[in-house]
Amino acid sequence: MKRIWTFIKDEQGLETVEYAIIGGIITIAAIATIRSIGTQVGVMFTSILGALTGP
């Protein structure tokens, strides 16, 4: 029983897991932002191209 409590209270290695989770969240946020900006830039260039080529 003592081994179980020792295992439960052991916090060694948790920092690595926390950093991995934070890194994953930051990566997902960055990908979402880049995709959103990329779409907006594409629409803007299409609009500019349409204005330059005329009707």
VOKOLMI-307147 format. One line per field, with one value per residue (C-alpha): x, y, z; residue in three letters. Coordinates in steps of 0.001 Angstrom, whole numbers, plus 500000, padded with zeros to 6 digits. Layout:
<sites>
X <- [X_...] $
Y <- [Y_...] $
Z <- [Z_...] $
mimar <- [ALA_...] $
</sites>
This chain:
<sites>
X <- [500000_502895_504238_500907_500881_504497_503628_500593_502537_505534_505654_508843_508354_505151_506892_507748_504123_502965_505420_504302_500645_501435_503514_500647_498162_500497_501045_497303_496712_499529_498207_494678_495984_498144_495281_492930_495431_496339_492713_492278_495459_494306_490967_492744_495082_492160_490335_493404_493935_490297_490647_493828_492504_489222_485714] $
Y <- [500000_502300_501851_502956_506178_506834_506384_508688_511450_511227_514346_513512_513910_515936_519111_517423_516457_519976_521502_519056_519994_523719_523230_521358_524096_526779_524751_524320_528045_528954_526636_528034_531602_530905_529167_532070_534686_532629_532480_536223_536979_534709_536512_539869_538860_537492_540793_542785_540554_541046_544814_544863_542683_544528_543211] $
Z <- [500000_500765_497218_495743_497772_496845_493169_493426_495199_492842_490662_488791_485056_485298_484137_480857_480325_481175_478703_476025_476562_476475_473324_471687_472522_471155_467978_467399_467953_465546_462834_463191_462976_459936_458119_458851_457719_454653_453558_454012_452060_449226_449021_449011_446169_444157_444615_443550_440515_439514_439822_437740_434909_434636_433989] $
mimar <- [MET_LYS_ARG_ILE_TRP_THR_PHE_ILE_LYS_ASP_GLU_GLN_GLY_LEU_GLU_THR_VAL_GLU_TYR_ALA_ILE_ILE_GLY_GLY_ILE_ILE_THR_ILE_ALA_ALA_ILE_ALA_THR_ILE_ARG_SER_ILE_GLY_THR_GLN_VAL_GLY_VAL_MET_PHE_THR_SER_ILE_LEU_GLY_ALA_LEU_THR_GLY_PRO] $
</sites>
